[in-house]
């Protein structure tokens, strides 16, 4: 047992500024002791997501973060000590441990995860990323074979899986990502039909060239100008699954929202649906069976981006917000 509990503290909230390593500090505390009904967890892999930044702006599906708190975040963790019957030392769980070596949490809401190699798949394709992609596309987007599906943040943890599932379902898939290198990776490695660089000054023209007949389903991870561009390319009765707003999380807010709202939504008779993955908990087991079958058959490739060291977590999140990663980014704590 380590004698100290290293913690990454959100020292102060960004106030209209881009997130920087100076907003965090590395601290140390005593390893906590679990009480009745509680479990002591050792954090193994910390999940990094754009939502980490959104929590600094205010309440979402969870309470807002405040300066001085241990930075919040989900993680794969190992049970060290347990005061509940259904968990024992050595079990792996996923929980909101925060960015620290050890955490004590109530055991009643924690569930043992299956033994799996690599264990990181429990956080990527079989975790929140994979399930978000699955339900957002299939339950909200409802793609049909032969339709055109566009995915923003397509090289990220969710988008890269969305595009592959859409291909499995017989769709034509266009990914939106930053830079030619990511675009080549999406097409050559993951099987997307085309990729468009949102950083290009010709982005709108390039997008329209790839979807000359319009877009049936749009999986939106970004909001902002990218959302606007795809909105104008949507077909009548198209469906939009709203997963996140990455373009609006970091730095000053945009001067205006996407144009075409609500006019194009009305005239094109579009369906927009926002969601969070917890909405579909009752369908989780069926989704995991599909995801596991697709991975086993080679139809779904898993891309993970693992950064070493708890102390590197702030820089790793900042890099994710800047689009450094391919696939699911996480931090191996030690």
N, C-alpha and C positions, 0 to 999 in steps of 0.2 A: 504494500500500500504506500503510495506517495505521501509525503508528510505535508504537502501543500496542494492547494487546488488553484491552478492557474486559471485566470478569467480574463476575457476580453470585455472591457467595459465601454459602453457608449458614453464617452466622457461628456459630449455636448451634441445637441441636435444640429444638423445643417440648417441654416436659416436662409433658404433660397440659393444656397451655394451647392456646387457639386460635392459629393461625398469625397473625403480625403482621409488618409491614414491618421491625420492629426485629430480627427473626431473621435478616435478610439485611444484607449490606453491598456496596457497589460498590467494586471494586478494579481495579487496572491491572497488567498484566504485559507482557512482551515478546511480540511476535508469534512463535509457535513456528516452527521450521524442520523440514520433513519429512525423515525419513531414508529408507533403502532400503525399498521396499515400502510407503511411507506417502504420505498425501495431505494437503495443507493445504487446509482448508475455510473459507470465509467464510459465517457464519451469516446467513440472510436472514429466515426466519420461524420462531419458536419455538412449538412445540405446548404448550398448557396443558391439563392433564388432572387429574382428581381423583387419579389415580395418583401424581402428583407429591407429594401430601401423604402418601399411604400409604407411600411409600418412606422417609419420615422415621420411621415407626413400627417398621420392622424389615424383614428380608428378605422379598421376595415372589417374583415370577418373575425378579427381579434383586436384587443385593446391597443391603443397607440403606445409607442415607446417613449420613454423619458430619459433625459440625460442623467447619468450616474447609475443606470441599470446595467447588469450583465446583458450583453447583446443577445437578443432572442434568436432562436433558430432551432429547427428540427435536426435530429441526428440519429444515426444508428448507435446504440449504446449496449454495453454488456452489464448484466446484473451482477453486482458485487456482493451486496447483502440484501436479503429480502425478508420482510415481515408480513408477507401475504402468501397464501397457500399455492396460488397458481403460477408463481414465478420462483425460480431458484437460481443460485449463482451460476454464471456461465450462459444463461439465456440471453438471446439477442432481442432487443425491442427497438421500436422507433418512437421517439418522444421529443417534446420541446424541452431539451436540456439546457438550451442556451449555449453560448460559446465559452465552454469551460471544460476542465478535465472531469469533474465529478458533479453530479446533481442528485438531490433527493426529491422524489415525486410521489404522489399518492399512487399506490399500486392498483387500485380498482379499475382504472381506465387503461392500464397498460396490457398489451397482449404479446405473448411470445411469438416471434417470427420463425418461420421454418429454417432449418439448417440448409445453407446454400453456398456454393462456390461459383463465382466470387460473391462474397457477401454484399459487395457494393451494388449488385443487381437489385437488391431489396430496396435501394434508394433511387435507382434510375428507372429501368424499364418496368420493374414490378412495384415501384413506389409511387409517390405522388406524381412524378413526371409522366410515367407511362400511363397511369390511370387518368390523369388530366387530358392527355392526348386522346386516349381511347374514348372517353365519355364526351369530351368536347366536340370531337369530330362526328362520332357515330350517333350520339343522342341529340346533340344540338344542331350540327351541320347536316346530318342525314344525307350523306352522299349516295348517289346512284351510279352504277356502272356507266362509263362513257362521259360522265360530267367532268367539268373543269374545276379543280380545287386549287386555291391559292393559299399559301401559308406564309405569314410574316415571322420574323425571327426564326427562320427555317433551319438554321444551323444550331439552334439552342437545344436545351434538354427536352422541351415539349415539342417544338416545331419539327425537329428531326424525326421524331416518332410519328407525328401527325402525317407528314408526307408519305412515310412508308406504309402506314395503315391505309391511306387513301389509294396508294398503288395496289395494295393487296385487294382492295375493294373494286378495282377495275377502273379507276379514275385517271384522268390526265392531271398531273401535279406540277405546279409552278411554285418554286420557293423564292422568297424574298430574303436576302441576306446581304451583309456588308462585305464587299470586296470580291474580286474575281476568283481568288483562291477558294473561298468558301463555296462559291457557286459551282466550281469544278468538282469539289468534293461531294456536293449534294447530287449532282448529275452522275458522276463517274462511280462513286462509291455507294450511294444510297438509292440510286435509281430514279431520282426525280426526272421529269421530262425536260425541264428547263429551270433556269435560275436567273433572277434579276437583281442587280446591285442597286440597293436603295441609295447608296452614296454617290452614284453617278449623276451628273447634271442632266442627263437624258433619261432619268429614271422613269418618268411617266410615259414617255414615248416607247421605251424598251418594254415596259409592262404591257402596254396596249398591243405591241407587236407580238407578244407571246400569248395573248388572250384575244385574238381578233374577233371571236364570236361571243366574248363576254365570259363572266365568272359565275358559276353556279353556287359554289360554296367558298366562303372566305373564313379562314381561321385566323383571328386577329390577336396577336400578342403585343402589339405596339401602340395602337391608337395614333393620334396625330396625323402628320402629313401622309404617312403610308396608308393609314385607314382611309383617308380622303381619296387618295389615288385609286384604291381598289373599289371604293364606293361608286365612283363614276363609271367603273367598268363592269359593275354587277349586271346580270341579266334580270329580267322581270321574274319575280317570285324566287329570287335567290335567297340563300340563308347565310347569316353571319353569326359565328360563334365568337363571343367576346371573352377572351381569357385573361388579358392583362393590358396594361398601358405603359410599356417599358419606356417609350419616348417621353413620358411625362413624370417619371419618378425622380430623376436626378437633375438638380439645378433649378433655374427659374422656370416658372410655368410658361407654356406657350402663349403668344399674344392673343390667339383666338382658337376656338375649337374647329374641328373639321367642317368644311363647307359642304353643303348638300343635305344637311340635317335640319328639319325633317323632310324637306322637299323630295329628295330622291327616294327616301324610304317609302313615301306615299306613292309617288308616281310609278316606281318599280315594284311596289307591293312586296317589299323585302321583309324578311323575318330576322330580327336580331335577338339573340339570347345570351345574356350574361350568366355565368355559372361559376361555382367552385366545386372541387372534386368531391367534397363531403356530401353534396346533393345526391350522390349516386351510391352511397355506402351499401345499400341493399342489393346492388348488382355487382359488387366488388369481386366475388368469387368467380362468377362467370367471365368477367373481364380478364382476370388473371389466367384463367384456363386458355383463353384465346391468345393472350400475349405470350404465354409459355409455349404454346404450340407454334406460333409464328417464329419465335426465336429458335426453337429446336429445329425447325424446317429450313432455317436460313433466310426466310422471307423478311425478317426484321433484324437489322443489325444494331448492336448496342454500342454506343460511343460514350465513354466516360472520360472526364478531365479531372484528374486527381492532383491536388496541390498538397505538398507535405508541410506539416507543422502548424500548430495552433496559432503561433505568433504571426503567421502569414495570412490568416483569415481575412483581416480588413483589406489588404491589398488584393486578395483573390476576389472578394466581392466587388471592389472597384473595377477590377479587370473584367469581371462578368458584365457589369453595367456598360462597359465600353465595348463589349462584343468580342473579347479575347477568346472565349471558349468555343469548343465544338462539343455538342452533347452535354451531358449532365456534369456540372462542376461541383466538386465536393472537396473538403479538406480532411486529410488523414491526420488526426490529432497528434499521435505519437507512434 
